[in-house]
């Protein structure tokens, strides 16, 4: 991928950069300031979207764009190439040179006992069983407790939320990053991937739920991240007086599964994890697992439904293909595909109505969220496991485009064989084959 995304033309990029030039002021001592906060934010937001070069996190990309505009190395009458040169230098500085170790601490709700020890995802190491006796861990917990008791945060940490957090287990992610925001984003992506696969391995038996809660509907997923993620320096101290707050209305009731259930869950989770690691499109699978967790851990069930649909669209074909094609393709994973296809069309219609402000207010968002789960789950599972060892996702999609009925496939095979015979005759006609062969 180049520096700029292909979605934006060179003229559009240059237009935005031209608007930014008069807003940059350089003082006599070489310091750069930007005037017109509203315009600056608008144009920098565009540049963050338009930048397409490979960079670790969105937080870091935004930092590079803003730092490039504030850089004294960017001359007054800069051109597009000048901006690119400065941004490339800053990317290297922030990703490779100007980094340090961080600890990111997450509270986890409803984790199974087999999720323990140390797991690695990309360049993030997550300890699901940190030693509570160490000096650093004790400091981390003291600082988190102190933050929750701060009166400035009392709207976030009600008695019910604090009670939920105390019922959570704690995991600590270790990552080398440029900033606390960079560290949190990378650690979250790594944890989302693990929890996405963990929930995917468990969710197969979920078909419907009706709940009535004053505090709001519970999310579809069972294993969740509590609403208090903090970043710490290596000594356990908070990096800043702030935290990241997951959307939270509470977690589903904790149940003690049987050992057989846990064994089956762990087996499916390991199978999916191996599938991701061995997949020819492992990056695509990792991203899908992250999106699965984000979608179905959301207690806003309308957003959960929409995010689930976006995940389906992403893993079922290219962005340019029609929804009807993708739904039919997905239905072919089942022998009896008619009902699955009908459900897909129903969900596509609901998604269209919601996206265009014409949602049908039938109060069935819980049913829709679970239907979306059951629609995307079997497709994502097969997308990850890749049972026929396809080399590319496009081959997987092409395979699912084949007719579901045997008679139609035989008709196509006959037509292909007829075409092959014609190719053989064409080769003979042009003297390209040995007549005796």
PyMOL commands that set and color helices and strands:
alter all, ss='L'
color gray80, all
select helices_A, chain A and resi 10-21+37-50+58-70+80-97+135-149+151-153+159-166+180-205+259-278+282-296+301-315+323-331+338-355+365-385+393-401+406-429
alter helices_A, ss='H'
color red, helices_A
select strands_A, chain A and resi 24-26+32-34+100-109+118-121+124-127+169-177+224-225+230-232
alter strands_A, ss='S'
color yellow, strands_A
deselect
rebuild
show_as cartoon
